[in-house]
Amino acid sequence: MKTEQVPQDHSPSYSGHKKLLYAVDESGHYTEVTSSGWEVENFATQMAVDDLHQLCIDAHAQVKTGLSSPLAYHMYKHRLDVTSLAQASGFFKWQVRRHLKPTIFRRLKPRKLNLYCAVFSISLAQLTSIPEL
């Protein structure tokens, strides 16, 4: 993409910030160019955010019915999935999936729960409960 073709669509997902991109200048060299957003990128980002919001609502309902642990709600609320939560917490993916089960979650030691608290930057009381929607 050439420097004059870099989109400047003022994306609301950028919150007034700019994104650094690389484009080809008049002499054919790559150069840094800032962009205020791209309408297509904003649409895709909004769809992903909406999907995660729906997953959060679904997880909330599953926690309320006892089908899932509060960890599921907090995971989606913080826009994470099993893979990214495993990477952030240091647990294996199979361990995170296991911790999503309410019976297993209730038996977790404080050391493991505190790792999740650190990832989400919340207290233990917040981790073990969910707010009303």
PyRosetta script that sets phi, psi and omega in degrees:
from pyrosetta import init, pose_from_sequence

init()
pose = pose_from_sequence("MKTEQVPQDHSPSYSGHKKLLYAVDESGHYTEVTSSGWEVENFATQMAVDDLHQLCIDAHAQVKTGLSSPLAYHMYKHRLDVTSLAQASGFFKWQVRRHLKPTIFRRLKPRKLNLYCAVFSISLAQLTSIPEL")
pose.set_psi(1, 141.7)
pose.set_omega(1, 179.0)
pose.set_phi(2, -86.6)
pose.set_psi(2, 155.4)
pose.set_omega(2, -175.3)
pose.set_phi(3, -56.5)
pose.set_psi(3, -37.1)
pose.set_omega(3, -179.4)
pose.set_phi(4, -75.9)
pose.set_psi(4, -9.5)
pose.set_omega(4, 179.6)
pose.set_phi(5, -96.6)
pose.set_psi(5, -3.3)
pose.set_omega(5, -179.4)
pose.set_phi(6, -64.1)
pose.set_psi(6, 125.2)
pose.set_omega(6, -176.4)
pose.set_phi(7, -63.7)
pose.set_psi(7, 144.1)
pose.set_omega(7, 177.5)
pose.set_phi(8, -134.0)
pose.set_psi(8, 62.2)
pose.set_omega(8, -173.7)
pose.set_phi(9, -93.3)
pose.set_psi(9, 8.3)
pose.set_omega(9, 177.8)
pose.set_phi(10, 50.8)
pose.set_psi(10, 63.8)
pose.set_omega(10, -178.1)
pose.set_phi(11, -67.2)
pose.set_psi(11, 129.5)
pose.set_omega(11, 178.1)
pose.set_phi(12, -65.6)
pose.set_psi(12, -23.6)
pose.set_omega(12, 179.8)
pose.set_phi(13, -71.0)
pose.set_psi(13, -15.3)
pose.set_omega(13, 177.3)
pose.set_phi(14, -84.5)
pose.set_psi(14, -13.5)
pose.set_omega(14, 179.5)
pose.set_phi(15, 53.6)
pose.set_psi(15, 41.9)
pose.set_omega(15, 177.9)
pose.set_phi(16, 83.8)
pose.set_psi(16, -4.0)
pose.set_omega(16, 178.9)
pose.set_phi(17, -86.1)
pose.set_psi(17, 173.8)
pose.set_omega(17, 178.2)
pose.set_phi(18, -119.8)
pose.set_psi(18, 156.6)
pose.set_omega(18, 179.6)
pose.set_phi(19, -114.9)
pose.set_psi(19, 137.1)
pose.set_omega(19, 179.7)
pose.set_phi(20, -86.3)
pose.set_psi(20, 126.8)
pose.set_omega(20, 177.4)
pose.set_phi(21, -126.9)
pose.set_psi(21, 166.9)
pose.set_omega(21, 175.2)
pose.set_phi(22, -115.7)
pose.set_psi(22, 133.9)
pose.set_omega(22, -179.7)
pose.set_phi(23, -140.0)
pose.set_psi(23, 165.6)
pose.set_omega(23, -178.6)
pose.set_phi(24, -90.5)
pose.set_psi(24, 127.4)
pose.set_omega(24, 178.7)
pose.set_phi(25, -84.8)
pose.set_psi(25, -174.5)
pose.set_omega(25, -176.5)
pose.set_phi(26, -61.1)
pose.set_psi(26, -29.2)
pose.set_omega(26, -178.6)
pose.set_phi(27, -90.9)
pose.set_psi(27, 3.7)
pose.set_omega(27, 176.2)
pose.set_phi(28, 87.2)
pose.set_psi(28, 10.5)
pose.set_omega(28, 178.9)
pose.set_phi(29, -100.4)
pose.set_psi(29, 148.3)
pose.set_omega(29, 176.4)
pose.set_phi(30, -72.4)
pose.set_psi(30, 137.8)
pose.set_omega(30, 179.6)
pose.set_phi(31, -141.5)
pose.set_psi(31, 157.9)
pose.set_omega(31, 179.1)
pose.set_phi(32, -79.8)
pose.set_psi(32, 135.7)
pose.set_omega(32, 178.7)
pose.set_phi(33, -139.1)
pose.set_psi(33, 138.8)
pose.set_omega(33, 176.3)
pose.set_phi(34, -94.4)
pose.set_psi(34, 149.4)
pose.set_omega(34, 179.4)
pose.set_phi(35, -129.8)
pose.set_psi(35, 141.1)
pose.set_omega(35, 176.4)
pose.set_phi(36, -92.0)
pose.set_psi(36, 8.1)
pose.set_omega(36, 176.0)
pose.set_phi(37, 125.9)
pose.set_psi(37, 169.7)
pose.set_omega(37, -178.9)
pose.set_phi(38, -138.6)
pose.set_psi(38, 130.6)
pose.set_omega(38, -175.6)
pose.set_phi(39, -55.7)
pose.set_psi(39, -42.3)
pose.set_omega(39, -179.1)
pose.set_phi(40, -66.2)
pose.set_psi(40, -42.8)
pose.set_omega(40, 178.0)
pose.set_phi(41, -63.5)
pose.set_psi(41, -41.1)
pose.set_omega(41, 178.4)
pose.set_phi(42, -61.9)
pose.set_psi(42, -41.7)
pose.set_omega(42, 178.8)
pose.set_phi(43, -61.7)
pose.set_psi(43, -46.4)
pose.set_omega(43, 179.8)
pose.set_phi(44, -64.6)
pose.set_psi(44, -41.0)
pose.set_omega(44, 178.4)
pose.set_phi(45, -63.2)
pose.set_psi(45, -43.9)
pose.set_omega(45, -179.6)
pose.set_phi(46, -64.3)
pose.set_psi(46, -37.1)
pose.set_omega(46, 177.0)
pose.set_phi(47, -63.7)
pose.set_psi(47, -42.2)
pose.set_omega(47, 179.3)
pose.set_phi(48, -64.9)
pose.set_psi(48, -42.0)
pose.set_omega(48, 178.3)
pose.set_phi(49, -64.1)
pose.set_psi(49, -41.8)
pose.set_omega(49, 178.0)
pose.set_phi(50, -63.0)
pose.set_psi(50, -41.3)
pose.set_omega(50, 177.6)
pose.set_phi(51, -62.1)
pose.set_psi(51, -44.5)
pose.set_omega(51, 179.2)
pose.set_phi(52, -65.8)
pose.set_psi(52, -35.5)
pose.set_omega(52, 176.8)
pose.set_phi(53, -63.9)
pose.set_psi(53, -41.1)
pose.set_omega(53, 178.2)
pose.set_phi(54, -66.1)
pose.set_psi(54, -40.6)
pose.set_omega(54, 176.4)
pose.set_phi(55, -61.4)
pose.set_psi(55, -37.5)
pose.set_omega(55, 177.9)
pose.set_phi(56, -64.3)
pose.set_psi(56, -44.2)
pose.set_omega(56, 178.7)
pose.set_phi(57, -64.0)
pose.set_psi(57, -43.6)
pose.set_omega(57, 178.3)
pose.set_phi(58, -62.9)
pose.set_psi(58, -42.3)
pose.set_omega(58, 179.1)
pose.set_phi(59, -64.2)
pose.set_psi(59, -38.6)
pose.set_omega(59, 177.6)
pose.set_phi(60, -58.0)
pose.set_psi(60, -46.4)
pose.set_omega(60, 179.5)
pose.set_phi(61, -64.1)
pose.set_psi(61, -39.7)
pose.set_omega(61, 179.8)
pose.set_phi(62, -67.7)
pose.set_psi(62, -35.3)
pose.set_omega(62, 176.8)
pose.set_phi(63, -67.1)
pose.set_psi(63, -43.0)
pose.set_omega(63, 179.7)
pose.set_phi(64, -61.0)
pose.set_psi(64, -34.9)
pose.set_omega(64, -179.1)
pose.set_phi(65, -90.0)
pose.set_psi(65, -1.3)
pose.set_omega(65, 177.3)
pose.set_phi(66, 83.5)
pose.set_psi(66, 12.6)
pose.set_omega(66, -180.0)
pose.set_phi(67, -86.7)
pose.set_psi(67, -16.6)
pose.set_omega(67, -177.7)
pose.set_phi(68, -146.2)
pose.set_psi(68, 160.2)
pose.set_omega(68, 179.4)
pose.set_phi(69, -85.4)
pose.set_psi(69, 162.6)
pose.set_omega(69, 176.9)
pose.set_phi(70, -58.5)
pose.set_psi(70, -20.9)
pose.set_omega(70, 178.5)
pose.set_phi(71, -57.6)
pose.set_psi(71, -37.2)
pose.set_omega(71, -179.7)
pose.set_phi(72, -61.8)
pose.set_psi(72, -45.4)
pose.set_omega(72, 179.5)
pose.set_phi(73, -60.6)
pose.set_psi(73, -49.9)
pose.set_omega(73, -177.1)
pose.set_phi(74, -65.7)
pose.set_psi(74, -34.0)
pose.set_omega(74, 178.4)
pose.set_phi(75, -60.0)
pose.set_psi(75, -50.7)
pose.set_omega(75, -178.8)
pose.set_phi(76, -73.2)
pose.set_psi(76, -33.3)
pose.set_omega(76, 178.2)
pose.set_phi(77, -61.0)
pose.set_psi(77, -34.9)
pose.set_omega(77, 179.8)
pose.set_phi(78, -93.7)
pose.set_psi(78, 16.6)
pose.set_omega(78, 174.6)
pose.set_phi(79, 58.4)
pose.set_psi(79, 44.7)
pose.set_omega(79, 176.9)
pose.set_phi(80, -117.6)
pose.set_psi(80, 162.4)
pose.set_omega(80, 169.6)
pose.set_phi(81, -122.2)
pose.set_psi(81, -176.7)
pose.set_omega(81, -176.3)
pose.set_phi(82, -59.4)
pose.set_psi(82, -43.5)
pose.set_omega(82, -178.3)
pose.set_phi(83, -63.8)
pose.set_psi(83, -48.7)
pose.set_omega(83, -177.9)
pose.set_phi(84, -69.8)
pose.set_psi(84, -33.1)
pose.set_omega(84, 176.0)
pose.set_phi(85, -67.9)
pose.set_psi(85, -38.4)
pose.set_omega(85, 176.9)
pose.set_phi(86, -62.6)
pose.set_psi(86, -44.1)
pose.set_omega(86, 179.6)
pose.set_phi(87, -64.2)
pose.set_psi(87, -41.8)
pose.set_omega(87, -177.2)
pose.set_phi(88, -72.5)
pose.set_psi(88, -31.7)
pose.set_omega(88, -175.5)
pose.set_phi(89, -93.6)
pose.set_psi(89, -22.3)
pose.set_omega(89, -176.9)
pose.set_phi(90, 91.6)
pose.set_psi(90, 0.3)
pose.set_omega(90, 176.0)
pose.set_phi(91, -84.2)
pose.set_psi(91, 159.8)
pose.set_omega(91, 171.5)
pose.set_phi(92, -76.9)
pose.set_psi(92, 157.0)
pose.set_omega(92, 179.6)
pose.set_phi(93, -58.4)
pose.set_psi(93, -39.8)
pose.set_omega(93, -179.2)
pose.set_phi(94, -64.8)
pose.set_psi(94, -30.2)
pose.set_omega(94, 177.9)
pose.set_phi(95, -71.5)
pose.set_psi(95, -42.7)
pose.set_omega(95, 178.6)
pose.set_phi(96, -61.4)
pose.set_psi(96, -45.8)
pose.set_omega(96, 178.3)
pose.set_phi(97, -58.8)
pose.set_psi(97, -38.7)
pose.set_omega(97, 178.8)
pose.set_phi(98, -67.1)
pose.set_psi(98, -39.3)
pose.set_omega(98, -179.5)
pose.set_phi(99, -69.9)
pose.set_psi(99, -14.9)
pose.set_omega(99, 176.4)
pose.set_phi(100, -74.5)
pose.set_psi(100, -12.6)
pose.set_omega(100, 177.0)
pose.set_phi(101, -82.2)
pose.set_psi(101, 129.8)
pose.set_omega(101, -174.7)
pose.set_phi(102, -59.4)
pose.set_psi(102, -39.3)
pose.set_omega(102, -178.4)
pose.set_phi(103, -66.7)
pose.set_psi(103, -37.4)
pose.set_omega(103, 178.4)
pose.set_phi(104, -72.2)
pose.set_psi(104, -43.7)
pose.set_omega(104, -178.1)
pose.set_phi(105, -59.4)
pose.set_psi(105, -40.9)
pose.set_omega(105, -179.2)
pose.set_phi(106, -63.1)
pose.set_psi(106, -24.8)
pose.set_omega(106, -177.4)
pose.set_phi(107, -96.1)
pose.set_psi(107, 1.0)
pose.set_omega(107, -178.8)
pose.set_phi(108, -65.9)
pose.set_psi(108, 141.2)
pose.set_omega(108, 178.1)
pose.set_phi(109, -72.5)
pose.set_psi(109, 153.3)
pose.set_omega(109, 179.7)
pose.set_phi(110, -55.2)
pose.set_psi(110, -33.6)
pose.set_omega(110, -180.0)
pose.set_phi(111, -60.2)
pose.set_psi(111, -43.4)
pose.set_omega(111, 179.7)
pose.set_phi(112, -71.5)
pose.set_psi(112, -41.2)
pose.set_omega(112, 178.6)
pose.set_phi(113, -62.8)
pose.set_psi(113, -38.0)
pose.set_omega(113, 179.8)
pose.set_phi(114, -65.9)
pose.set_psi(114, -28.8)
pose.set_omega(114, 174.6)
pose.set_phi(115, -64.0)
pose.set_psi(115, -43.3)
pose.set_omega(115, 176.9)
pose.set_phi(116, -65.4)
pose.set_psi(116, -40.2)
pose.set_omega(116, 178.3)
pose.set_phi(117, -58.6)
pose.set_psi(117, -41.3)
pose.set_omega(117, 179.8)
pose.set_phi(118, -65.5)
pose.set_psi(118, -40.0)
pose.set_omega(118, 179.3)
pose.set_phi(119, -62.5)
pose.set_psi(119, -43.6)
pose.set_omega(119, -176.3)
pose.set_phi(120, -88.7)
pose.set_psi(120, -9.5)
pose.set_omega(120, -175.3)
pose.set_phi(121, 56.2)
pose.set_psi(121, 48.6)
pose.set_omega(121, 177.7)
pose.set_phi(122, -131.8)
pose.set_psi(122, 167.4)
pose.set_omega(122, 179.5)
pose.set_phi(123, -82.6)
pose.set_psi(123, 167.1)
pose.set_omega(123, 177.9)
pose.set_phi(124, -62.9)
pose.set_psi(124, -38.8)
pose.set_omega(124, 178.2)
pose.set_phi(125, -61.8)
pose.set_psi(125, -39.4)
pose.set_omega(125, 178.4)
pose.set_phi(126, -69.2)
pose.set_psi(126, -38.2)
pose.set_omega(126, -179.2)
pose.set_phi(127, -64.7)
pose.set_psi(127, -37.7)
pose.set_omega(127, -174.3)
pose.set_phi(128, -87.6)
pose.set_psi(128, 4.8)
pose.set_omega(128, 176.8)
pose.set_phi(129, -137.7)
pose.set_psi(129, 172.5)
pose.set_omega(129, 175.0)
pose.set_phi(130, -132.3)
pose.set_psi(130, 147.2)
pose.set_omega(130, 179.0)
pose.set_phi(131, -76.0)
pose.set_psi(131, 162.9)
pose.set_omega(131, 173.6)
pose.set_phi(132, -76.2)
pose.set_psi(132, 140.7)
pose.set_omega(132, 178.3)
pose.set_phi(133, -91.2)
pose.dump_pdb("model.pdb")
